[in-house]
Amino acid sequence: MVSLLLSGCTSGESREAGAERPVAGAPTASSAGRWQPRPGVDWQWQLSGRLDAGVDVPVYDIDGFDHDAAAVAGLHDRGRKVICYLSTGAHEDFRPDADAFPASVLGKGNGWEGERWLDVRRTDVLEPLMEARIAMCAKKGFDAVEPDNMDGYRNDTGFPLTAVDQLAYNRLIARIAHRHGLAVGLKNDLDQIPALEPDFDFAVNEQCAQYGECEELTPFVEADKAVFHVEYELPAAAFCARSRELGLSSLEKKYELGVWRESCATGTGAPAGA
């Protein structure tokens, strides 16, 4: 789920490098063949409950294990791009591949039931496991990956992780996603944005407004890359104006990341799809 250390909007569009600007929300690809979401594009993030495919937004972010190819295809049929949520920095004992992770790479709990930090220095073990997960996303037809728990070095993981270790691992995850033709987002990890922005196609952030950190995401917007942003404890009215100024794609959500959303792009707090 979302990271323990949790460190808004106008409708936008995708882009194709070297091409004319497309119609707002139109799905296009980058020059490398990957989808490139542009700043301000509206979205829905739903990781719990029955999937509601009726939210009229260009982008959905859903759990990669919980949804099959048919669900992804159904969203594509509605004109949506679909992001595959995966945890790449923490072990989840409820996933079907949980037993493939040796005990030697499992650290302390990250604050969510059934989850433990991973020793991201052990790329010999983790690279094939993450390759298999990301390949699953590609096989199901997802357009992008949202790798979670990408800032273990800033947490008490049980391992002596450094910023250098985290940079190397995050870049590895980006390379794997790109090998499979998928866009990839940098989740939180604000301190390393200047170094990592060139490696990632968009950013995903939790609670930058609450902690006064949203300006740190500017490198992505300046590079014409979307920043998908969520607040849980602030009402939309408290952060939307500033989010619009910064070019963020901002939502107010509840911690369970169910259907309900309030978007800075639409201003609606009604249950999504209602």
Secondary structure in CASP SS format (residue, H / E / C, confidence):
PFRMAT SS
TARGET T0000
AUTHOR 0000-0000-0000
METHOD secondary structure of the structure
MODEL  1
M C 1.00
V C 1.00
S C 1.00
L C 1.00
L C 1.00
L C 1.00
S C 1.00
G C 1.00
C C 1.00
T C 1.00
S C 1.00
G C 1.00
E C 1.00
S E 1.00
R C 1.00
E C 1.00
A C 1.00
G C 1.00
A C 1.00
E C 1.00
R C 1.00
P C 1.00
V C 1.00
A C 1.00
G C 1.00
A C 1.00
P C 1.00
T C 1.00
A E 1.00
S C 1.00
S C 1.00
A C 1.00
G C 1.00
R C 1.00
W E 1.00
Q C 1.00
P E 1.00
R C 1.00
P C 1.00
G C 1.00
V C 1.00
D C 1.00
W E 1.00
Q E 1.00
W E 1.00
Q E 1.00
L C 1.00
S C 1.00
G C 1.00
R C 1.00
L C 1.00
D C 1.00
A C 1.00
G C 1.00
V C 1.00
D C 1.00
V C 1.00
P C 1.00
V E 1.00
Y E 1.00
D E 1.00
I E 1.00
D E 1.00
G C 1.00
F C 1.00
D C 1.00
H C 1.00
D C 1.00
A H 1.00
A H 1.00
A H 1.00
V H 1.00
A H 1.00
G H 1.00
L H 1.00
H H 1.00
D H 1.00
R C 1.00
G C 1.00
R C 1.00
K E 1.00
V E 1.00
I E 1.00
C E 1.00
Y E 1.00
L E 1.00
S E 1.00
T C 1.00
G C 1.00
A E 1.00
H E 1.00
E E 1.00
D C 1.00
F C 1.00
R C 1.00
P C 1.00
D C 1.00
A H 1.00
D H 1.00
A H 1.00
F C 1.00
P C 1.00
A H 1.00
S H 1.00
V H 1.00
L E 1.00
G E 1.00
K E 1.00
G E 1.00
N C 1.00
G C 1.00
W C 1.00
E C 1.00
G C 1.00
E E 1.00
R E 1.00
W E 1.00
L E 1.00
D C 1.00
V C 1.00
R C 1.00
R C 1.00
T H 1.00
D H 1.00
V H 1.00
L H 1.00
E H 1.00
P H 1.00
L H 1.00
M H 1.00
E H 1.00
A H 1.00
R H 1.00
I H 1.00
A H 1.00
M H 1.00
C H 1.00
A H 1.00
K H 1.00
K H 1.00
G C 1.00
F C 1.00
D C 1.00
A E 1.00
V E 1.00
E E 1.00
P E 1.00
D E 1.00
N C 1.00
M C 1.00
D C 1.00
G H 1.00
Y H 1.00
R H 1.00
N C 1.00
D C 1.00
T C 1.00
G C 1.00
F C 1.00
P C 1.00
L C 1.00
T C 1.00
A H 1.00
V H 1.00
D H 1.00
Q H 1.00
L H 1.00
A H 1.00
Y H 1.00
N H 1.00
R H 1.00
L H 1.00
I H 1.00
A H 1.00
R H 1.00
I H 1.00
A H 1.00
H H 1.00
R H 1.00
H C 1.00
G C 1.00
L C 1.00
A E 1.00
V E 1.00
G E 1.00
L E 1.00
K E 1.00
N C 1.00
D C 1.00
L H 1.00
D H 1.00
Q H 1.00
I H 1.00
P H 1.00
A H 1.00
L H 1.00
E H 1.00
P H 1.00
D H 1.00
F C 1.00
D C 1.00
F E 1.00
A E 1.00
V E 1.00
N E 1.00
E E 1.00
Q C 1.00
C C 1.00
A C 1.00
Q C 1.00
Y C 1.00
G C 1.00
E C 1.00
C H 1.00
E H 1.00
E H 1.00
L H 1.00
T H 1.00
P H 1.00
F H 1.00
V H 1.00
E H 1.00
A C 1.00
D C 1.00
K C 1.00
A C 1.00
V E 1.00
F E 1.00
H E 1.00
V E 1.00
E E 1.00
Y C 1.00
E C 1.00
L C 1.00
P C 1.00
A H 1.00
A H 1.00
A H 1.00
F H 1.00
C H 1.00
A H 1.00
R H 1.00
S H 1.00
R H 1.00
E H 1.00
L H 1.00
G C 1.00
L C 1.00
S E 1.00
S E 1.00
L E 1.00
E E 1.00
K C 1.00
K C 1.00
Y C 1.00
E C 1.00
L C 1.00
G C 1.00
V C 1.00
W C 1.00
R C 1.00
E E 1.00
S E 1.00
C C 1.00
A C 1.00
T C 1.00
G C 1.00
T C 1.00
G C 1.00
A C 1.00
P C 1.00
A C 1.00
G C 1.00
A C 1.00
END
